[in-house]
Amino acid sequence: MDASQKLETEFESLKVDLIAKHKELGMKASGNWIDSLDVEVKGLTATIYGEHYTEQLVEGRASGKFPPIAAITQWIKDKGITPFDNISISSLAFLIARKIAKSGTKYYQEGGTELVSAVITPQRIQNIIDSVSEFSINNFYSQITKVLEDIKIAA
């Protein structure tokens, strides 16, 4: 295993923990957010990609503009929410959108969520850096030792 593979292993672990936190917070609806998470490693640079609405899951949505009603309609269906008082799903979606436009989402009102901050902590990032660095240093040390041993044998 090289340093790049070690980094990928560490970021895959972050991905698993992000999914667990997402479920723990009761955010799962369609499962698209979970399915969208992807780890990309290029050399010693790693990135986790996800849905564009991750920001709303983390910070919430501020009041102001109406959110997309089609997305809220789909969310209602994915969550299995049954409208009350015989109103239609589209009417419920409109009412939810109006409430968000007026007050923002619950996540926003509560100052955001710990979806990312509870998983990707400064300590955890430092542990990953230390782990990958230690791996790289040990690998480099082994390579230098091998070269020096080969020089001794040749002499």
Disulfide bonds with the S-S distance in Angstrom:
none
